[in-house]
Amino acid sequence: MADRNLASQHPDVSFSRVDPGEHSGGGVWRLRPKSGGTPIMWARTDEDADRYAETIAKIARR
């Protein structure tokens, strides 16, 4: 459910859940701009994902 809330708040960012153990740093979210390219960020919590999505959206709009 959190991914729907995050996606609705940040429509320019793609959110993907990460399977346990897929990211060695413990990330549970993979974020990237929907326009493609970089940056790709990994978040450990929903709060981190929200904050990182704001950063990605700002960069993607440039």
N, C-alpha and C positions, 0 to 999 in steps of 0.2 A: 504494500500500500504506500509506503514511503516514496517509492520510485515514481508513482503517479503524482504525488504532491510535489516532489522536486521537479518533475518534468513540466507540470503546469506553471510552476513559478519561474522556470528557466527554459522557455521554449526553444532557445537557440543551442541548447546543450543536450547531448545524448548521454543517458545514464544506463549503464549495464551492471547488473549484479555480478560479482565475482564469486566463483565457487571456493569453498574453504580450501586453503593450501595453494590456490592458483597464483596468488601474489605473495612472494616471500616476505614482504614487509607488512603483511596482515591487512592489506586493502580489501574492502568489501564492495566498493564502487569504482567503476572505471568511467571517467568522464572525458568527453571530447566534444569539440564543436560540431554541430550538425552539418556545417559547411565543409567538413573534412579537414585534414591537415592536423597541425599541432596547435595548441598544446594538448597532450593527453595527461590527465592527472588521476591519481589513485587516492581514494579517501577511505579512512577507517571507520568513520561514523557518518550519520546523516547530517550532523551539524557541519562537519568538515566538507561533505559533498555540497552542501548549500553554499558555503563560503567559497569553495573552489569554483563552483558553477558561475558565481558572480564574476570572478576573475576571468574565466574562459570567455564568458559572454562579452566582457569589455574588450578583450583582445580580438575576438572574432569580429566585432563591429568596426574595427579600425580599417 
